[in-house]
Amino acid sequence: VQLQASGGGLVQTGGSLTLSCTASGRTFEPYAKGWFRQAPGKEREFVAAVSWNGGVTRYADGVKGRFTISRDNAKNTVDLQMNSLKPEDTGVYYCTAGYNTERLEGGQSHYWGQGTQVTVSS
């Protein structure tokens, strides 16, 4: 069972990036999926989550209106479109899967993937 995140990089303030997470080893269709991030010296924090069918989404207050989470169950992927990026969005972004979006927001995850670095320069 593996979650592999990709798409990170260096971008200027106001720029955009799209992160993608691909699951392998099993189907994650019944699971909610989400993204967390961890900035240097800080605890890992919730960013966004999407329900198993895409019908419910949750976002951290600081990314609402700028980030969009989506999933493609046929491809076993979940994406995070990030627009209007700010320096405070810098960190390692991790994808995760869990029972539902509420539990993911609370940090209760079943699976964690490797992170991908996002750096936003000022």
N, C-alpha and C positions, 0 to 999 in steps of 0.2 A: 504494500500500500504506500503510495507516494504522491505528494503534492509538490509540483515544481512550478515556482514562480519565475517570471521573466518580464523584461520590458523596462527595467529600471535604467537610470542613467543620470547624466548631468543636464540640467535645463536652467534657463534664466527665469527670473521672477516674471510671472505672467504667462509663462509657457505651458505646454501640455505634454502629458505622457499617458500612455495606456499600458497598464500592467495586465498580464495574463497568467492564469494559473491552470495548469493541466494536471488532471488526476489520472493515475494509472494503478493497475493492480486490482481494482474493483470499480464498480459503478458507484458514483456518489449522488445519483439522482435523488434518492430519498432524503438526502441531507441538505440542510441549509448550508450556505457557503458564505465566507466573509473574508475581510482583510483587517489586519492589525498593523501597527507600525511601532517602531521603537527608535527614538532619537537618542543620540549619545548622552549617557548619564541619566536617562529617564527610563521610567517603566514602560513596558509595552502597553499600548492603548488601542482601543477599538476605533476602527475607521468606518466600516460599512459591512452590511450583511444582506443577503437575499434568500428568500425562502426557496424550498425545493422546486417550485413551479414558477418562480419569478414574480409571484403575485404580491409579495410583501417585501419591502426594502426598509432598512434602517440605516441612519447615518449619524455620525458624531456631529455635534453642533458646529464644530469648526470647519467641516467640509461640506455642509449642506449647501446646495446650489452650485457647487463647483465640481464635485465628484459624482460619478454615476456608476453603479454596480450593475452588472448584467451576467447572465449565465446562458450556456448552450448545453443542454443535457445530452444532445446527440453527440457532441464533441467532448463531453466531460470537462468543460472549461468554465471558468468564471473570470470576467474581466473587470478592471477598475479604470474607467476613463477619468483622468484628472486634468482639470482645466484651471486657468488662473492660479497657477501654483505660486506658493509663497515660501520664503526661506524656512518658516516654521513647519512646512510639510516635509522637510528633510528627515530622512531616517531609513531604517531597513523595514521593508514592507513584507509581511508574511500572510500567506493565504491559509485558510483554515476551514474545517467542516465540522458541523455539529448538529444537534437535534433540531433546533429551530433558531430563528433570528434573535429572539429574546435572550435565549441562553448564550448564544454567541456574543451578544452585546455585553453580557455579564462575564465573559471570559471562559465560559464552560464549553470547551471544544473537545471533539474526539480525535481530530487529526490536525497536525501542523505541518506546513511545508517549509522548505528552505526559503530564506528571505532573498529579496532583491533590493539593492541600494538605490535610493532616490536622493539626489542632491539638487537643491534649488539654490542657485547663486543670486545674491542681491545686486 
